Amino acid sequence: MINLGKWYDPISERWITPREPRRETSASQMSANHVLEFERTVEIQRIWRALLDCCARD
């Protein structure tokens, strides 16, 4: 990978610095993120169903 450093943008008239490269996530981190996202989705669905049940009673 080539590091270009910073360069000048004549349109915005400012110096641009490249973003830091992303660190690769390990399989265990991806798995943990997947579990957290799944738990969040289940909780959202539970709240949504409770809200619908509550509104259906009226």
All heavy atoms as a GROMACS GRO file, in nm:
protein
  488
    1MET      N    1   0.084  -0.118   0.000
    1MET     CA    2   0.000   0.000   0.000
    1MET      C    3   0.089   0.124   0.000
    1MET      O    4   0.185   0.133   0.074
    1MET     CB    5  -0.093  -0.002   0.122
    1MET     CG    6  -0.184   0.116   0.128
    1MET     SD    7  -0.295   0.097   0.270
    1MET     CE    8  -0.430   0.189   0.206
    2ILE      N    9   0.056   0.221  -0.081
    2ILE     CA   10   0.134   0.342  -0.093
    2ILE      C   11   0.079   0.448   0.001
    2ILE      O   12  -0.041   0.471   0.007
    2ILE     CB   13   0.130   0.397  -0.238
    2ILE    CG1   14   0.188   0.291  -0.333
    2ILE    CG2   15   0.204   0.527  -0.249
    2ILE    CD1   16   0.172   0.328  -0.477
    3ASN      N   17   0.169   0.514   0.075
    3ASN     CA   18   0.128   0.622   0.163
    3ASN      C   19   0.157   0.753   0.091
    3ASN      O   20   0.272   0.788   0.069
    3ASN     CB   21   0.205   0.614   0.296
    3ASN     CG   22   0.157   0.718   0.394
    3ASN    OD1   23   0.066   0.795   0.366
    3ASN    ND2   24   0.218   0.718   0.510
    4LEU      N   25   0.052   0.826   0.054
    4LEU     CA   26   0.070   0.948  -0.022
    4LEU      C   27   0.101   1.069   0.066
    4LEU      O   28   0.140   1.173   0.015
    4LEU     CB   29  -0.058   0.978  -0.102
    4LEU     CG   30  -0.096   0.875  -0.207
    4LEU    CD1   31  -0.229   0.912  -0.270
    4LEU    CD2   32   0.011   0.865  -0.313
    5GLY      N   33   0.085   1.055   0.196
    5GLY     CA   34   0.105   1.171   0.282
    5GLY      C   35  -0.009   1.268   0.263
    5GLY      O   36  -0.120   1.232   0.227
    6LYS      N   37   0.016   1.396   0.286
    6LYS     CA   38  -0.092   1.492   0.264
    6LYS      C   39  -0.072   1.563   0.131
    6LYS      O   40   0.038   1.569   0.078
    6LYS     CB   41  -0.103   1.590   0.380
    6LYS     CG   42   0.017   1.675   0.406
    6LYS     CD   43  -0.010   1.764   0.526
    6LYS     CE   44   0.107   1.854   0.556
    6LYS     NZ   45   0.079   1.945   0.666
    7TRP      N   46  -0.182   1.614   0.075
    7TRP     CA   47  -0.176   1.684  -0.052
    7TRP      C   48  -0.265   1.807  -0.048
    7TRP      O   49  -0.353   1.819   0.036
    7TRP     CB   50  -0.212   1.592  -0.168
    7TRP     CG   51  -0.354   1.546  -0.166
    7TRP    CD1   52  -0.459   1.604  -0.229
    7TRP    CD2   53  -0.408   1.432  -0.099
    7TRP    NE1   54  -0.574   1.534  -0.204
    7TRP    CE2   55  -0.546   1.429  -0.125
    7TRP    CE3   56  -0.351   1.333  -0.018
    7TRP    CZ2   57  -0.628   1.330  -0.073
    7TRP    CZ3   58  -0.434   1.236   0.033
    7TRP    CH2   59  -0.570   1.235   0.005
    8TYR      N   60  -0.238   1.899  -0.138
    8TYR     CA   61  -0.312   2.025  -0.142
    8TYR      C   62  -0.429   2.015  -0.238
    8TYR      O   63  -0.412   1.971  -0.352
    8TYR     CB   64  -0.219   2.140  -0.184
    8TYR     CG   65  -0.285   2.275  -0.176
    8TYR    CD1   66  -0.308   2.336  -0.054
    8TYR    CD2   67  -0.325   2.342  -0.291
    8TYR    CE1   68  -0.369   2.460  -0.046
    8TYR    CE2   69  -0.386   2.466  -0.284
    8TYR     CZ   70  -0.408   2.524  -0.161
    8TYR     OH   71  -0.469   2.647  -0.153
    9ASP      N   72  -0.549   2.057  -0.192
    9ASP     CA   73  -0.668   2.060  -0.276
    9ASP      C   74  -0.691   2.205  -0.318
    9ASP      O   75  -0.728   2.287  -0.234
    9ASP     CB   76  -0.788   2.005  -0.199
    9ASP     CG   77  -0.916   2.009  -0.280
    9ASP    OD1   78  -0.908   2.022  -0.404
    9ASP    OD2   79  -1.024   2.000  -0.219
   10PRO      N   80  -0.671   2.238  -0.446
   10PRO     CA   81  -0.686   2.377  -0.488
   10PRO      C   82  -0.831   2.426  -0.486
   10PRO      O   83  -0.856   2.546  -0.476
   10PRO     CB   84  -0.631   2.379  -0.631
   10PRO     CG   85  -0.637   2.238  -0.677
   10PRO     CD   86  -0.626   2.153  -0.555
   11ILE      N   87  -0.928   2.335  -0.490
   11ILE     CA   88  -1.069   2.376  -0.488
   11ILE      C   89  -1.108   2.425  -0.349
   11ILE      O   90  -1.165   2.532  -0.333
   11ILE     CB   91  -1.161   2.261  -0.534
   11ILE    CG1   92  -1.129   2.228  -0.681
   11ILE    CG2   93  -1.307   2.298  -0.517
   11ILE    CD1   94  -1.197   2.104  -0.732
   12SER      N   95  -1.077   2.346  -0.246
   12SER     CA   96  -1.111   2.388  -0.110
   12SER      C   97  -1.002   2.474  -0.048
   12SER      O   98  -1.021   2.528   0.060
   12SER     CB   99  -1.136   2.265  -0.022
   12SER     OG  100  -1.017   2.191  -0.008
   13GLU      N  101  -0.889   2.483  -0.118
   13GLU     CA  102  -0.774   2.561  -0.072
   13GLU      C  103  -0.728   2.519   0.067
   13GLU      O  104  -0.709   2.601   0.156
   13GLU     CB  105  -0.805   2.711  -0.076
   13GLU     CG  106  -0.834   2.761  -0.215
   13GLU     CD  107  -0.865   2.910  -0.219
   13GLU    OE1  108  -0.887   2.971  -0.112
   13GLU    OE2  109  -0.866   2.965  -0.330
   14ARG      N  110  -0.711   2.389   0.084
   14ARG     CA  111  -0.659   2.339   0.212
   14ARG      C  112  -0.582   2.210   0.189
   14ARG      O  113  -0.593   2.145   0.085
   14ARG     CB  114  -0.771   2.317   0.313
   14ARG     CG  115  -0.873   2.217   0.270
   14ARG     CD  116  -0.990   2.212   0.369
   14ARG     NE  117  -1.091   2.124   0.318
   14ARG     CZ  118  -1.138   2.018   0.382
   14ARG    NH1  119  -1.095   1.990   0.503
   14ARG    NH2  120  -1.229   1.942   0.328
   15TRP      N  121  -0.504   2.173   0.287
   15TRP     CA  122  -0.427   2.051   0.281
   15TRP      C  123  -0.513   1.934   0.327
   15TRP      O  124  -0.584   1.943   0.425
   15TRP     CB  125  -0.302   2.062   0.369
   15TRP     CG  126  -0.197   2.148   0.305
   15TRP    CD1  127  -0.179   2.279   0.326
   15TRP    CD2  128  -0.101   2.106   0.209
   15TRP    NE1  129  -0.076   2.324   0.248
   15TRP    CE2  130  -0.026   2.219   0.175
   15TRP    CE3  131  -0.071   1.985   0.148
   15TRP    CZ2  132   0.078   2.215   0.083
   15TRP    CZ3  133   0.032   1.981   0.056
   15TRP    CH2  134   0.106   2.094   0.024
   16ILE      N  135  -0.505   1.825   0.256
   16ILE     CA  136  -0.583   1.704   0.286
   16ILE      C  137  -0.487   1.598   0.339
   16ILE      O  138  -0.383   1.572   0.279
   16ILE     CB  139  -0.654   1.650   0.159
   16ILE    CG1  140  -0.734   1.759   0.089
   16ILE    CG2  141  -0.736   1.528   0.191
   16ILE    CD1  142  -0.849   1.812   0.170
   17THR      N  143  -0.524   1.537   0.451
   17THR     CA  144  -0.446   1.425   0.504
   17THR      C  145  -0.529   1.299   0.493
   17THR      O  146  -0.650   1.301   0.518
   17THR     CB  147  -0.408   1.448   0.652
   17THR    OG1  148  -0.525   1.471   0.726
   17THR    CG2  149  -0.315   1.567   0.666
   18PRO      N  150  -0.469   1.191   0.452
   18PRO     CA  151  -0.546   1.067   0.437
   18PRO      C  152  -0.590   1.014   0.572
   18PRO      O  153  -0.530   1.041   0.675
   18PRO     CB  154  -0.447   0.971   0.370
   18PRO     CG  155  -0.313   1.024   0.404
   18PRO     CD  156  -0.329   1.172   0.418
   19ARG      N  157  -0.700   0.938   0.570
   19ARG     CA  158  -0.750   0.877   0.692
   19ARG      C  159  -0.658   0.764   0.733
   19ARG      O  160  -0.590   0.704   0.653
   19ARG     CB  161  -0.890   0.820   0.670
   19ARG     CG  162  -0.991   0.927   0.644
   19ARG     CD  163  -1.126   0.864   0.624
   19ARG     NE  164  -1.226   0.967   0.602
   19ARG     CZ  165  -1.349   0.943   0.564
   19ARG    NH1  166  -1.388   0.820   0.543
   19ARG    NH2  167  -1.433   1.042   0.548
   20GLU      N  168  -0.664   0.734   0.862
   20GLU     CA  169  -0.587   0.620   0.913
   20GLU      C  170  -0.647   0.492   0.855
   20GLU      O  171  -0.769   0.480   0.846
   20GLU     CB  172  -0.594   0.616   1.065
   20GLU     CG  173  -0.522   0.732   1.131
   20GLU     CD  174  -0.374   0.725   1.113
   20GLU    OE1  175  -0.316   0.614   1.116
   20GLU    OE2  176  -0.314   0.832   1.092
   21PRO      N  177  -0.564   0.397   0.816
   21PRO     CA  178  -0.620   0.270   0.765
   21PRO      C  179  -0.694   0.197   0.875
   21PRO      O  180  -0.657   0.204   0.993
   21PRO     CB  181  -0.497   0.192   0.720
   21PRO     CG  182  -0.382   0.255   0.791
   21PRO     CD  183  -0.420   0.398   0.819
   22ARG      N  184  -0.801   0.129   0.835
   22ARG     CA  185  -0.880   0.051   0.931
   22ARG      C  186  -0.801  -0.069   0.976
   22ARG      O  187  -0.733  -0.134   0.898
   22ARG     CB  188  -1.010   0.003   0.867
   22ARG     CG  189  -1.107   0.111   0.842
   22ARG     CD  190  -1.235   0.050   0.790
   22ARG     NE  191  -1.334   0.151   0.764
   22ARG     CZ  192  -1.452   0.127   0.715
   22ARG    NH1  193  -1.486   0.004   0.684
   22ARG    NH2  194  -1.537   0.224   0.695
   23ARG      N  195  -0.818  -0.100   1.104
   23ARG     CA  196  -0.757  -0.222   1.155
   23ARG      C  197  -0.850  -0.337   1.122
   23ARG      O  198  -0.971  -0.325   1.129
   23ARG     CB  199  -0.737  -0.214   1.306
   23ARG     CG  200  -0.630  -0.114   1.344
   23ARG     CD  201  -0.609  -0.115   1.493
   23ARG     NE  202  -0.726  -0.054   1.555
   23ARG     CZ  203  -0.766  -0.078   1.678
   23ARG    NH1  204  -0.700  -0.162   1.754
   23ARG    NH2  205  -0.873  -0.020   1.728
   24GLU      N  206  -0.792  -0.448   1.087
   24GLU     CA  207  -0.871  -0.567   1.058
   24GLU      C  208  -0.929  -0.621   1.187
   24GLU      O  209  -0.861  -0.627   1.289
   24GLU     CB  210  -0.784  -0.674   0.991
   24GLU     CG  211  -0.731  -0.632   0.855
   24GLU     CD  212  -0.843  -0.613   0.754
   24GLU    OE1  213  -0.940  -0.690   0.757
   24GLU    OE2  214  -0.831  -0.521   0.673
   25THR      N  215  -1.055  -0.658   1.185
   25THR     CA  216  -1.117  -0.716   1.303
   25THR      C  217  -1.098  -0.867   1.300
   25THR      O  218  -1.107  -0.931   1.195
   25THR     CB  219  -1.267  -0.683   1.310
   25THR    OG1  220  -1.330  -0.727   1.192
   25THR    CG2  221  -1.287  -0.534   1.327
   26SER      N  222  -1.073  -0.922   1.414
   26SER     CA  223  -1.052  -1.066   1.423
   26SER      C  224  -1.186  -1.139   1.418
   26SER      O  225  -1.292  -1.079   1.434
   26SER     CB  226  -0.977  -1.102   1.552
   26SER     OG  227  -1.059  -1.074   1.662
   27ALA      N  228  -1.180  -1.267   1.400
   27ALA     CA  229  -1.302  -1.347   1.393
   27ALA      C  230  -1.378  -1.342   1.526
   27ALA      O  231  -1.500  -1.339   1.528
   27ALA     CB  232  -1.268  -1.491   1.357
   28SER      N  233  -1.305  -1.340   1.637
   28SER     CA  234  -1.372  -1.337   1.767
   28SER      C  235  -1.443  -1.203   1.788
   28SER      O  236  -1.551  -1.198   1.846
   28SER     CB  237  -1.273  -1.363   1.880
   28SER     OG  238  -1.176  -1.261   1.885
   29GLN      N  239  -1.382  -1.093   1.741
   29GLN     CA  240  -1.447  -0.962   1.752
   29GLN      C  241  -1.571  -0.957   1.664
   29GLN      O  242  -1.674  -0.905   1.705
   29GLN     CB  243  -1.352  -0.850   1.712
   29GLN     CG  244  -1.243  -0.823   1.812
   29GLN     CD  245  -1.145  -0.720   1.761
   29GLN    OE1  246  -1.123  -0.706   1.641
   29GLN    NE2  247  -1.084  -0.647   1.854
   30MET      N  248  -1.562  -1.012   1.542
   30MET     CA  249  -1.678  -1.014   1.453
   30MET      C  250  -1.789  -1.100   1.513
   30MET      O  251  -1.905  -1.064   1.506
   30MET     CB  252  -1.637  -1.065   1.315
   30MET     CG  253  -1.553  -0.964   1.240
   30MET     SD  254  -1.489  -1.013   1.077
   30MET     CE  255  -1.587  -1.145   1.024
   31SER      N  256  -1.753  -1.210   1.575
   31SER     CA  257  -1.852  -1.297   1.637
   31SER      C  258  -1.918  -1.227   1.754
   31SER      O  259  -2.041  -1.233   1.770
   31SER     CB  260  -1.784  -1.425   1.684
   31SER     OG  261  -1.876  -1.506   1.751
   32ALA      N  262  -1.840  -1.158   1.835
   32ALA     CA  263  -1.895  -1.085   1.949
   32ALA      C  264  -1.988  -0.973   1.901
   32ALA      O  265  -2.095  -0.952   1.958
   32ALA     CB  266  -1.783  -1.027   2.034
   33ASN      N  267  -1.948  -0.903   1.795
   33ASN     CA  268  -2.034  -0.798   1.740
   33ASN      C  269  -2.164  -0.856   1.686
   33ASN      O  270  -2.270  -0.797   1.702
   33ASN     CB  271  -1.961  -0.722   1.629
   33ASN     CG  272  -1.852  -0.633   1.682
   33ASN    OD1  273  -1.849  -0.600   1.800
   33ASN    ND2  274  -1.761  -0.595   1.596
   34HIS      N  275  -2.155  -0.973   1.623
   34HIS     CA  276  -2.274  -1.038   1.569
   34HIS      C  277  -2.369  -1.075   1.682
   34HIS      O  278  -2.490  -1.056   1.671
   34HIS     CB  279  -2.234  -1.161   1.489
   34HIS     CG  280  -2.350  -1.236   1.433
   34HIS    ND1  281  -2.426  -1.188   1.330
   34HIS    CD2  282  -2.405  -1.355   1.467
   34HIS    CE1  283  -2.522  -1.273   1.303
   34HIS    NE2  284  -2.512  -1.376   1.385
   35VAL      N  285  -2.316  -1.127   1.791
   35VAL     CA  286  -2.399  -1.166   1.905
   35VAL      C  287  -2.466  -1.043   1.965
   35VAL      O  288  -2.586  -1.045   1.995
   35VAL     CB  289  -2.314  -1.240   2.011
   35VAL    CG1  290  -2.391  -1.257   2.141
   35VAL    CG2  291  -2.270  -1.375   1.958
   36LEU      N  292  -2.391  -0.935   1.983
   36LEU     CA  293  -2.449  -0.813   2.038
   36LEU      C  294  -2.558  -0.757   1.947
   36LEU      O  295  -2.663  -0.713   1.995
   36LEU     CB  296  -2.340  -0.707   2.059
   36LEU     CG  297  -2.241  -0.736   2.172
   36LEU    CD1  298  -2.130  -0.631   2.172
   36LEU    CD2  299  -2.312  -0.740   2.305
   37GLU      N  300  -2.536  -0.760   1.818
   37GLU     CA  301  -2.636  -0.710   1.724
   37GLU      C  302  -2.760  -0.798   1.726
   37GLU      O  303  -2.872  -0.748   1.719
   37GLU     CB  304  -2.577  -0.704   1.582
   37GLU     CG  305  -2.662  -0.635   1.482
   37GLU     CD  306  -2.686  -0.488   1.511
   37GLU    OE1  307  -2.599  -0.424   1.573
   37GLU    OE2  308  -2.793  -0.436   1.472
   38PHE      N  309  -2.742  -0.928   1.736
   38PHE     CA  310  -2.857  -1.021   1.744
   38PHE      C  311  -2.938  -0.994   1.871
   38PHE      O  312  -3.061  -0.988   1.866
   38PHE     CB  313  -2.808  -1.165   1.741
   38PHE     CG  314  -2.919  -1.264   1.752
   38PHE    CD1  315  -3.004  -1.288   1.644
   38PHE    CD2  316  -2.941  -1.335   1.869
   38PHE    CE1  317  -3.109  -1.378   1.655
   38PHE    CE2  318  -3.044  -1.425   1.881
   38PHE     CZ  319  -3.128  -1.447   1.773
   39GLU      N  320  -2.868  -0.978   1.985
   39GLU     CA  321  -2.939  -0.950   2.110
   39GLU      C  322  -3.015  -0.818   2.101
   39GLU      O  323  -3.128  -0.807   2.150
   39GLU     CB  324  -2.840  -0.944   2.226
   39GLU     CG  325  -2.783  -1.079   2.263
   39GLU     CD  326  -2.673  -1.070   2.367
   39GLU    OE1  327  -2.629  -0.957   2.400
   39GLU    OE2  328  -2.631  -1.176   2.415
   40ARG      N  329  -2.956  -0.720   2.037
   40ARG     CA  330  -3.022  -0.590   2.021
   40ARG      C  331  -3.148  -0.605   1.935
   40ARG      O  332  -3.253  -0.549   1.966
   40ARG     CB  333  -2.924  -0.492   1.957
   40ARG     CG  334  -2.979  -0.354   1.937
   40ARG     CD  335  -2.869  -0.263   1.882
   40ARG     NE  336  -2.923  -0.136   1.846
   40ARG     CZ  337  -2.966  -0.104   1.725
   40ARG    NH1  338  -2.956  -0.190   1.627
   40ARG    NH2  339  -3.018   0.014   1.700
   41THR      N  340  -3.138  -0.681   1.828
   41THR     CA  341  -3.252  -0.703   1.739
   41THR      C  342  -3.366  -0.774   1.813
   41THR      O  343  -3.482  -0.737   1.800
   41THR     CB  344  -3.209  -0.786   1.617
   41THR    OG1  345  -3.106  -0.715   1.548
   41THR    CG2  346  -3.324  -0.810   1.522
   42VAL      N  347  -3.332  -0.875   1.891
   42VAL     CA  348  -3.433  -0.948   1.968
   42VAL      C  349  -3.502  -0.855   2.067
   42VAL      O  350  -3.624  -0.858   2.083
   42VAL     CB  351  -3.369  -1.070   2.039
   42VAL    CG1  352  -3.464  -1.130   2.141
   42VAL    CG2  353  -3.325  -1.173   1.938
   43GLU      N  354  -3.424  -0.770   2.133
   43GLU     CA  355  -3.482  -0.676   2.231
   43GLU      C  356  -3.574  -0.576   2.161
   43GLU      O  357  -3.682  -0.545   2.212
   43GLU     CB  358  -3.369  -0.604   2.305
   43GLU     CG  359  -3.416  -0.512   2.414
   43GLU     CD  360  -3.482  -0.584   2.532
   43GLU    OE1  361  -3.474  -0.708   2.540
   43GLU    OE2  362  -3.541  -0.514   2.615
   44ILE      N  363  -3.534  -0.527   2.046
   44ILE     CA  364  -3.619  -0.432   1.972
   44ILE      C  365  -3.750  -0.499   1.931
   44ILE      O  366  -3.858  -0.440   1.944
   44ILE     CB  367  -3.544  -0.378   1.849
   44ILE    CG1  368  -3.432  -0.285   1.894
   44ILE    CG2  369  -3.638  -0.307   1.753
   44ILE    CD1  370  -3.338  -0.244   1.784
   45GLN      N  371  -3.743  -0.624   1.885
   45GLN     CA  372  -3.864  -0.696   1.846
   45GLN      C  373  -3.955  -0.718   1.967
   45GLN      O  374  -4.077  -0.707   1.956
   45GLN     CB  375  -3.828  -0.829   1.782
   45GLN     CG  376  -3.768  -0.814   1.645
   45GLN     CD  377  -3.721  -0.947   1.588
   45GLN    OE1  378  -3.713  -1.047   1.659
   45GLN    NE2  379  -3.690  -0.946   1.459
   46ARG      N  380  -3.897  -0.750   2.083
   46ARG     CA  381  -3.975  -0.771   2.204
   46ARG      C  382  -4.048  -0.643   2.244
   46ARG      O  383  -4.168  -0.646   2.275
   46ARG     CB  384  -3.884  -0.816   2.319
   46ARG     CG  385  -3.959  -0.853   2.445
   46ARG     CD  386  -3.865  -0.873   2.561
   46ARG     NE  387  -3.799  -0.750   2.602
   46ARG     CZ  388  -3.858  -0.653   2.674
   46ARG    NH1  389  -3.982  -0.664   2.712
   46ARG    NH2  390  -3.790  -0.545   2.708
   47ILE      N  391  -3.980  -0.531   2.238
   47ILE     CA  392  -4.042  -0.402   2.274
   47ILE      C  393  -4.151  -0.367   2.174
   47ILE      O  394  -4.259  -0.320   2.211
   47ILE     CB  395  -3.934  -0.292   2.281
   47ILE    CG1  396  -3.841  -0.317   2.399
   47ILE    CG2  397  -3.997  -0.154   2.290
   47ILE    CD1  398  -3.717  -0.230   2.400
   48TRP      N  399  -4.125  -0.391   2.046
   48TRP     CA  400  -4.224  -0.361   1.942
   48TRP      C  401  -4.351  -0.443   1.963
   48TRP      O  402  -4.462  -0.391   1.955
   48TRP     CB  403  -4.164  -0.386   1.805
   48TRP     CG  404  -4.258  -0.359   1.693
   48TRP    CD1  405  -4.316  -0.450   1.611
   48TRP    CD2  406  -4.308  -0.231   1.651
   48TRP    NE1  407  -4.397  -0.388   1.521
   48TRP    CE2  408  -4.395  -0.253   1.543
   48TRP    CE3  409  -4.287  -0.101   1.695
   48TRP    CZ2  410  -4.460  -0.150   1.478
   48TRP    CZ3  411  -4.353   0.002   1.630
   48TRP    CH2  412  -4.439  -0.023   1.523
   49ARG      N  413  -4.335  -0.573   1.991
   49ARG     CA  414  -4.453  -0.658   2.014
   49ARG      C  415  -4.530  -0.613   2.138
   49ARG      O  416  -4.653  -0.614   2.139
   49ARG     CB  417  -4.410  -0.803   2.028
   49ARG     CG  418  -4.368  -0.864   1.897
   49ARG     CD  419  -4.341  -1.014   1.911
   49ARG     NE  420  -4.278  -1.064   1.791
   49ARG     CZ  421  -4.158  -1.119   1.786
   49ARG    NH1  422  -4.087  -1.134   1.895
   49ARG    NH2  423  -4.109  -1.160   1.671
   50ALA      N  424  -4.460  -0.576   2.244
   50ALA     CA  425  -4.526  -0.528   2.365
   50ALA      C  426  -4.603  -0.400   2.336
   50ALA      O  427  -4.715  -0.382   2.385
   50ALA     CB  428  -4.422  -0.504   2.475
   51LEU      N  429  -4.546  -0.313   2.256
   51LEU     CA  430  -4.613  -0.188   2.219
   51LEU      C  431  -4.739  -0.218   2.137
   51LEU      O  432  -4.845  -0.160   2.163
   51LEU     CB  433  -4.519  -0.098   2.141
   51LEU     CG  434  -4.572   0.037   2.095
   51LEU    CD1  435  -4.606   0.123   2.216
   51LEU    CD2  436  -4.472   0.107   2.008
   52LEU      N  437  -4.730  -0.310   2.043
   52LEU     CA  438  -4.846  -0.346   1.962
   52LEU      C  439  -4.955  -0.410   2.047
   52LEU      O  440  -5.074  -0.380   2.031
   52LEU     CB  441  -4.805  -0.442   1.849
   52LEU     CG  442  -4.720  -0.380   1.738
   52LEU    CD1  443  -4.683  -0.489   1.636
   52LEU    CD2  444  -4.793  -0.267   1.669
   53ASP      N  445  -4.915  -0.497   2.139
   53ASP     CA  446  -5.013  -0.561   2.229
   53ASP      C  447  -5.083  -0.455   2.315
   53ASP      O  448  -5.204  -0.462   2.336
   53ASP     CB  449  -4.946  -0.664   2.319
   53ASP     CG  450  -4.904  -0.788   2.242
   53ASP    OD1  451  -4.954  -0.808   2.129
   53ASP    OD2  452  -4.822  -0.864   2.295
   54CYS      N  453  -5.008  -0.360   2.363
   54CYS     CA  454  -5.064  -0.255   2.446
   54CYS      C  455  -5.164  -0.170   2.367
   54CYS      O  456  -5.273  -0.139   2.416
   54CYS     CB  457  -4.952  -0.166   2.500
   54CYS     SG  458  -5.009  -0.031   2.604
   55CYS      N  459  -5.130  -0.137   2.243
   55CYS     CA  460  -5.219  -0.055   2.160
   55CYS      C  461  -5.341  -0.133   2.114
   55CYS      O  462  -5.448  -0.075   2.093
   55CYS     CB  463  -5.143  -0.002   2.039
   55CYS     SG  464  -5.015   0.117   2.082
   56ALA      N  465  -5.327  -0.264   2.100
   56ALA     CA  466  -5.440  -0.346   2.053
   56ALA      C  467  -5.547  -0.361   2.161
   56ALA      O  468  -5.663  -0.390   2.129
   56ALA     CB  469  -5.389  -0.483   2.010
   57ARG      N  470  -5.513  -0.340   2.286
   57ARG     CA  471  -5.609  -0.353   2.395
   57ARG      C  472  -5.712  -0.241   2.397
   57ARG      O  473  -5.819  -0.257   2.449
   57ARG     CB  474  -5.536  -0.358   2.529
   57ARG     CG  475  -5.456  -0.483   2.546
   57ARG     CD  476  -5.389  -0.486   2.682
   57ARG     NE  477  -5.294  -0.596   2.688
   57ARG     CZ  478  -5.183  -0.595   2.754
   57ARG    NH1  479  -5.151  -0.488   2.825
   57ARG    NH2  480  -5.103  -0.698   2.754
   58ASP      N  481  -5.676  -0.127   2.343
   58ASP     CA  482  -5.766  -0.011   2.349
   58ASP      C  483  -5.887  -0.025   2.260
   58ASP      O  484  -5.908  -0.091   2.174
   58ASP     CB  485  -5.691   0.116   2.311
   58ASP     CG  486  -5.590   0.154   2.419
   58ASP    OD1  487  -5.605   0.106   2.532
   58ASP    OD2  488  -5.497   0.230   2.386
   0.00000   0.00000   0.00000
